[in-house]
Amino acid sequence: MASNKKSKMAYIGKKPLVEEHYNIDELIKAQEKRSDERTYYREKDKAREERQKLIEDSQMVVATDFHCTRCNEDFKTMAVLQVELDWSNLTQSIAFYKSKHRKCGSWAIRHITDKTRDGFYQRSKAVVLERGKYHNDILQPFETGFNLVYGKPKHTRIN
């Protein structure tokens, strides 16, 4: 009983603050680093799972649009799914549709997993025409050409 009273008596004065502990900054930084690493690897695993699901959901043979870089023309044909291991990152695969152009015999590729690397969206005439079709609808007042399409805005004076 007496020892219990002594332990309570020890903190009657000013309690030590956790923030003033000599090692607290290092402990907090180490915990933040572990948390950041855990989040990084969790997001990396999630991206890998999404990529794998995208590959699994893709059909083996599909009719799709392609663009031939040699002939500079768009064509639609049957394509076969191919999955290859990414040599720069051995834990992920790259999936794409591959087909041969009937006129010139060159191979055309459409990416499934790496859409940003798919050149079809930059080279295809059909995609360019579709983008231009709605260009005026998304024109903002600060962009070049707005005054030409919609006329100059009338300014009103505030007195």
C-alpha angles and dihedrals in degrees: 000000000000093000090052090055091050093053090051091047093055092072098042090105124050114333115229112253119233090220090062094056111121094230101038097100092055092047092050093048092048091050092048090050092051090047092049091048092049091050092047094052092043091054091045091053091047091052090049091050091049090050091049092048090051090053093047092049093052118102119241094229124023139163109238144153121268137178122222111217093196096053095027093225137120121240138173120222145142114284135194124225115241126185121195133177114253105240092205093053114026094192095066136058131215117223125196143156115243129194140161123241109238096215103049103013096234121142121249125199133200115191119226102181102029102046092166090063093051106111093194091088093055099040105035115104092207092057092047091051091048092051092049091049092069098031095108092050093062097040111129126212093248094051126096112263097029093109090047093054102035103022128242114309115246112239119218122208120235113208 
